[in-house]
Amino acid sequence: MLKTTKIPWYAAGLHFECLCCGRCCSGPGAGYIWVTRPEIEFIADFLKIPIGQLRREYLRRVGLRTTVVEQPVTRDCMFLQQRDAQRKCAIYSVRPNQCRTWPFWPNNLTSQKTWNKAAQKCPGINRGRLCTFEEIQKIKNSRKWWLNVKQTINS
């Protein structure tokens, strides 16, 4: 029996250009910005604060996982800040993997409909350069971005 492989609907690639608008980091709905232990260490080091202080001021536990706290009124990520008339990430160089892989999240890639729904919030979706299927898969499946950082630091 031949095994058939379903070709993803985005096999020809997708257009995406980050416009640095901050909409992916903002409300109005509540969400979760999951962080791992290594990411917590990188963020604390980047902010030059102890991990305990980072946990108290910027993070909260949800079950067995940890998420970045959101602004209470806007539901924006705590690290999304107004700078030079733009909303920018205060921890961009050490941002969590979840942020690095936007918009190529599995739920956004389920169908063209879910992709276009994400485009309603993100004006960079369906514009800009064509990201190939291979690039999308690599981004979507990335997990431990910090390994490359550690290798660079140790080189």
C-alpha positions in Angstrom: 0.0 0.0 0.0 1.3 3.4 -1.0 1.6 6.0 1.7 0.2 9.3 0.6 1.5 12.5 2.0 -0.8 15.4 2.2 0.7 18.5 0.6 0.2 21.6 2.9 -2.0 24.3 1.3 0.9 26.7 1.6 3.4 24.5 -0.3 4.0 27.3 -2.8 5.1 29.6 0.1 3.5 32.6 1.7 4.1 36.3 1.7 5.1 38.0 4.9 6.8 41.2 5.8 7.1 42.3 9.4 6.0 45.9 9.6 7.0 46.3 13.3 3.5 47.5 14.1 3.3 45.5 17.4 -0.2 44.2 16.7 1.0 40.6 17.2 2.0 41.6 20.7 -1.2 43.4 21.6 -4.8 42.9 22.8 -7.6 43.4 23.0 -8.0 39.7 23.8 -6.0 38.0 26.6 -3.4 35.5 25.5 -0.3 33.8 26.6 3.3 34.5 25.7 5.0 31.2 26.8 8.6 31.3 27.9 11.0 28.5 28.7 13.6 28.4 31.4 16.5 29.2 29.1 14.5 32.2 27.7 13.8 33.4 31.2 17.5 33.3 31.9 18.3 35.2 28.7 15.6 37.9 29.4 16.8 38.4 33.0 20.4 38.7 31.8 19.3 41.1 29.1 17.4 43.3 31.6 20.2 43.0 34.1 17.8 41.8 36.9 17.8 38.7 39.0 15.5 35.8 37.7 13.4 36.1 40.8 12.7 39.8 40.1 11.8 39.0 36.5 9.4 36.3 37.7 7.7 38.6 40.2 7.4 41.6 37.9 7.0 40.2 34.4 6.0 36.6 34.5 3.2 34.4 35.9 2.6 30.6 36.2 -0.3 29.0 34.3 -0.4 25.3 35.2 3.1 23.9 34.6 4.1 26.7 32.2 5.2 30.3 32.5 3.8 33.3 30.5 4.7 36.9 30.2 2.3 39.2 32.1 0.1 41.4 29.9 -0.8 45.1 30.6 -4.1 44.9 32.6 -6.1 47.4 30.5 -4.8 46.9 26.9 -3.8 43.2 27.2 -0.6 44.1 25.4 2.6 42.2 26.2 4.4 43.8 29.1 7.5 44.2 26.9 5.7 46.1 24.1 6.7 49.7 24.7 6.3 53.0 22.9 9.6 54.2 21.5 10.3 56.9 18.9 6.6 57.0 17.8 6.5 53.3 17.3 5.6 50.3 19.5 8.6 48.1 19.9 9.7 45.1 21.9 11.9 46.0 24.8 13.5 42.5 24.7 13.5 42.0 20.9 17.0 40.3 20.8 16.0 37.8 23.4 12.3 37.5 22.7 10.6 34.1 23.3 10.4 31.5 20.5 6.7 32.1 20.3 7.3 35.7 19.2 10.1 34.7 16.8 7.9 32.2 14.9 5.0 34.6 14.3 3.0 34.4 12.0 4.0 30.8 11.1 2.2 29.2 14.1 0.6 25.9 13.4 -2.9 27.2 14.1 -2.3 30.0 11.6 -1.2 27.5 9.0 -4.1 25.1 9.4 -5.9 26.5 6.3 -5.9 29.5 4.1 -8.9 30.7 6.1 -7.0 30.7 9.4 -4.0 32.4 7.7 -6.3 35.1 6.3 -7.9 35.5 9.7 -4.5 36.1 11.2 -4.0 38.7 8.5 -6.9 40.7 9.8 -4.7 41.5 12.9 -1.3 41.5 11.2 -0.9 43.8 8.2 2.4 42.1 7.2 0.6 38.9 6.3 0.1 38.5 2.5 2.5 41.2 1.6 6.3 41.5 1.2 8.7 38.8 0.2 7.7 35.2 -0.5 8.7 32.9 2.3 9.3 29.4 0.8 7.7 26.3 2.2 11.1 25.2 3.5 11.6 28.5 5.3 8.2 28.4 6.8 8.7 24.8 8.0 12.1 25.7 9.6 10.5 28.7 11.4 7.4 26.8 12.4 9.4 23.9 13.8 12.2 25.9 15.5 12.3 25.5 19.3 15.7 26.3 20.8 16.8 29.5 19.2 19.2 30.1 22.0 21.5 27.2 20.9 22.7 29.3 18.0 23.3 32.2 20.4 25.3 30.1 22.8 27.4 28.7 20.0 28.1 32.2 18.8 29.0 33.4 22.3 31.3 30.4 22.8 33.0 30.8 19.4 
